[in-house]
Amino acid sequence: MTLLRIANLSLLILYPVAWFAPLMRAGLLPLFGLSEISVMTGLQSLWASDIFLALVVTIFALFAPYLKTIGLALIHFDLLSPRVEKVLEILGKLAMADIFLIALYITLTKGIGIGRIEVAWGLYLFTFCILASLVISWKTQQSLLKSVD
């Protein structure tokens, strides 16, 4: 359980880093410089163009995974009842990064049209955070079931 605690607490630091890290670089032509796009810059573009979509993405790509991580930390330190884990599981299902990525691609398509996109290190970090959160949740659920038996 100690390893789960450390891994989960590290997500509290890694998520915000991933939100500001460059997910990709996009530009019109190879001759011009590429603009770095992060979760936050993508959200800024969404807020300027589509407020409803920006609100949905903000809730599901930022708040839901972070609240789930905080909830798991509280369970790990016995500050929250393990029965709440089922609610966190639902929250984890709502925390869909796919929504953010689709919205980001929509924004890129609207704004750029013709150009090039390069993947940056932040996309890998963001993906790692999401996958790590899934594994931590699964392992936590397994350890809670073992403690009940």
N, C-alpha and C positions, 0 to 999 in steps of 0.2 A: 504493500500500500504506500510505502514511502516513495517509491519510484513514481507511482501515479501522482502523488501530491506534487513532487518536484516538476514532473512533466506538465501537469495542469497549470501550476503557477507560472511556468515559463511561457505558457500561451498568453497569460495576461500581459506579458511584455512583448511577445512576438507578434500578436495581432496588431497592435498599434504601429509597430515597425512595418509590418506588411502593408498596412493601409496607406502609408506614406511612401513606401518603396516603389520604384518605377516598375509597373507591370509590363509595359511595352513602350517602344519608341515608334512614332508614326510621323510620316512626312509625305509631301506631295511628290517630289522627285528625288532621285539619288543625289542630285547636285546640292540640294538645300539641306539644312540641318533638320534633324528629327526632333520632335517634341516628345518629352517623356510623359507618359500617362500613368497615374497611380489611381488607387481606389478613390482617394480624396479629390484628385483633379477630375476624374470621371464623374464623381458625384456633383462637383461644382458645375460641370457642363450640363448634367441632367437637371439640376435645380434651375438653371437658366432656360432650358428648353421644354422640360416636361415635369412639372411639380409633382403630379401624382406618381409617376414612375420613380422619381427621385425619392419620394417618401417611402414607397414600397422597398426600394433597394436599400435605403438607409436602415429601415427596420430589419430586413432579412439578412443583409450582408454585414451590418455592423453590430446592431444591438442584440439580435438573437444569439449569435455565436458567443458574444462577450458575456451576456447574462447567463448562458449555459455554462460557460467556463467558471464564472463566479459561483454559480450554484453547485457545481461539482466540487469546487474548492471547499465550500461550506460543508458539504457532505463528507469530504475527506477528513476534515478536522472536527467532525461530529458536532457541528454547529447548526446543522439542518437535518431533519429527519430523512432517513433513506427512502421513505415513501414518496418523497418529492422527486425522486429520480425518474419516475414515470412522466412527470410534468416536464422535466429537463429533456427527456427523450423526445417528447413532442416538440419542445422548443428547438432541439437540435435538428429535427426534420424541417422545421420552418426556416432554419438558418441556411438557406440555399444560396451558395455562392454562384450557382448557375444563373440566378436572376440578375445578379450584378454583372456577370460576364456578358449575358445576352444584351442587357441594357447598354453596356459599354460598347459592344459591337454595333448596336443600333446608332449610338451617338457618333461613333467613328464613321459609319456608313453615311449618315446624314451630313457630317461635317467635312469629310475628306473626299469621298467618291472615288478618286483616282489617287493612288499613292502606294506607299509601302509601309509595312508594319514589322518591327523586330521585337521578339520576345526579350524581356529584361529579367533580371534576377528576382524582382519582387513577385512575379507571377509564380515562380517556383517556391518562394517563401510562403506566399498566400496559400498555395495548394498544399504545402507541407502542414501549415497550421490547421487547415480544414481536415486533412487526413489524420493528423495526430489527435485532434479533438474527437474524431469518430472512434479511434482505437482506445483512447482514454475512457470514453463513455462506455464502450463495450467491456473493457477490463474492469471498470468500476462496477458495472452491473453484474459481472461474473463474481467479483469478490463479495458483493452484497448478497448474492444468492448463496454463496458458500457459508457466509456468516449466519444466515438464517437456518440452514440445515444443521 
